[in-house]
Amino acid sequence: MKSSTASLASGTAFSTLIRTASHEQHTEAETSTFMSDLLGGRLGVDAYARYTEQLWFVYEALEADTERLASDPLAGPFLRPELLRRAALERDLAHLRGADWRSTLTALPATRAYADRVADCARSWPGGYLAHHYTRYLGDLSGGQIIRDKAERTWGFARKGDGVRFYVFEGISNPAAFKRSYRELLDDLPADDLEKQRIITECKHAFALNTAVFHALGEEFPLTA
């Protein structure tokens, strides 16, 4: 805590601080057994579909209050319509699970805890909501593209088509430039050092919640010898 606060005081860019402070949690999420097995082609398409179902609950919580948060001075500038993922997720789920996908949709307890935390932040703490917004959407624009490519090659989805539309940002022609502009917004965030430190802490928590979902999925889809 002291070192992070000192870094804030030293003038280090906030986008750099939030990225480096959560690096360990980010790596843990990316290298979870479930994600490693999924990306390694060792799990079937049902595991991928189940993961997509869990994403729906998280993004439903992320995107339910965007109209109200749009006027918030802290979170509002980050709420870009080209980022919204719920409609794409629903199209993917219709492809993966059939037209009645909602009737069989269930959240793992870890997913429910994650979605509830996002919803709580959306209702009562814009800074915390921003932490979850950052960890999800910038991750989708980066590592999410690896998942899309693997899914297309492993299960035969059409390139950028139904089944992987969640990872396709049609409104963002230059992801690298978009991420730069997002980080510039972080650097200009209208928040004091204490609030920025709280956001960093919540960012770490967001990665931990995501990792818990991966662990739960790993228990549901264990590899058999």
N, C-alpha and C positions, 0 to 999 in steps of 0.2 A: 504493500500500500504506500509506504513512504517513497519508494523509488518511483512509482507511477506518478504520485503527486509532484515529486520533484521534477520529473520530466515535463509535466504539464506546465509547471512554473518556468521551465527553461525555454519555452517557446517552441518545442518540437511540434510539428504539425499533428493535429488531432487524428487525421486519417492514418498517419504512421503509427501513432500510439495505439489506436484501437486494433490495427492489424497485428502489430507485434505482440501486444498484450494477450491476444486470444490465439496466438499461433499454436500453442501446445494443445488447446482444446480442439482447434480446427483439425490438426493432424490426427488426433485421436478419433474424431468423427470419420475422417476420410479413410482411415485404416482399420475401421471396425471389421470384425469377421464377416458380418452379413454383407457389407458393401464390397469387401474384397472378393467374397464368393460370387456375388452378383456380377461384378465387373469381370471376374475371371471366367464367366460362362459356366459356373458350376451349379447354378440354380436354374430352375425352370421359369417359364414366363409367368406362372402363378405367383411366384415370389415377387417378381417385378410388379405385377398387378396389385398385390397386397401392399407393397411399398407406395404405389401411386395412390391407393385408397387413403393411406395415412397422411400423405401430403395434402389431400383434399381438406381434411379437418384443420390442418395448420393454416392453409391459405384462406379457408373460410373465415377463420378468426382474424387473419391479417387484413382481409379486404372488406370485412363487414362494416367497419366504421370509417372508411376512407372519406366519405362525404363530410362527416363531422370534423375529422382531423385536418381536412384540406385548409381550413382557416387558421390552424394552429401555427404560430410563428416558428416553432422548432421543427415539428414533423411535416408541416404542410408542403414545404418546397421539395421534399423527397417523393411525394405521392404523384408519380408520373403514370398516366394511363397506359403507356406502352409496357409498363412492368406487370400489369395485372395478369394473374395466372389462373384464376378459378375457372373461367370459361374454357380455357384450353385443357385443364385437368378434367373437366366434365366431359369434354369430347373424347379424351383419351380413355376415360373410364367406360364410356358407352362402347368404345371399340374393344376394350379389354374384357368387360364384364357383361356386355349386352345392354339393351335399351332400358331394362329395369334395374340398373346397377344400384340405384338408391335404396332399393328394398333389401339389399344384402350388405349394405355399407356398415361397417362396424369399426370403431376406434379401439386400438389397444389402450390399456390403462396408461402407458407411458405417453401415447399420443394425446390422450385426453388431458393429461397434466400439462403437456406442452401447449396445446391449443388454449387451455384455460389461462395459462400464464400470459400468452399473447393477448387474449381478450381482456384480461385484467389491466394490462399495460395500456391497451388501446382506450379503455374507458377512463383510466385515472392517472396515467403517467406517460406523456408524449415522449419523453427521453427514453424510457424503457421500451416503448413501442418502436422507436427508431433503432434501438439495438437489435431487435428482432428483424426489422425491415432490412437492415444492413446485412445481417448474417444470411438471410434467406436469398434476397434478390441478387446481391453481388455474387453469391455462391452459384446461383442458377446461371448467371451470365458467364461464369468461369468454369468450375468443375462440372457443372451440369451438362456442358457440351460433351464431356467425356462419356457421361452416362448415356446421352442420346446416341452417340456413335456406336457404343458397345451394344445398346439395345437394338439398333437397326441391323447390325451385323449378326448378333446372336439369335434374335427371334424373327428376323425378316420383315420388320416394319419398313414401310416406304420411307425414303429419306425425307425427314422433316414432316412426315405425314401422321395420320391417326395412330395413336399409341405413344408418340413422342412429342406431340405438339406442346406439351408443357415446357419443353426445353427450347422452343422456337420463338424468338422474340421478333416478330415480323415488323414491328414498329421501330426497331433499333437497328439501323443499317451499319453502324460502327460501334460494336460493343466496347472496344478499348477506349474510344473517345467518350462514350457514355459513362464508363466507370471513372474516367478522369474527372468529368464534370461532377459526378456524385461525390467523389473524394474532396473536390474543391468546396462543395457545399458543407461537408463535414468540417473542413478546416475553418470555415466561416460561421460555424454553428453559434447562434446567440445563446450561449450557456456559460456559466462560470466554471472554474476548475472543479469544484465539488460535484456539480452536476455531470460534468464530463467523466469524472472518475466513477460515478454511479452508472453511467452508460457503459463504460468499459466493463464494469463488474457484471452488468446485465448481459452484455455480449458474451462473456464467458459462460454465463448461466444458459444462454440460448444454445450454445454449442453442446453443453452438457445435456440439455433436454433432448436435443436432436440425437446425440449419441445413445441416450437411454432408449429411444425408439429403435435404433439400429440393433441394440442388444436384445430388445424384445422380439424383433423380427428374426434375429438369429436363433432365438429359442424356438420360434415357430417353424423355422425352416433350417433345421440342423442338417449338416451333411452326414450321410451314413457311410460307414466304411464299406 
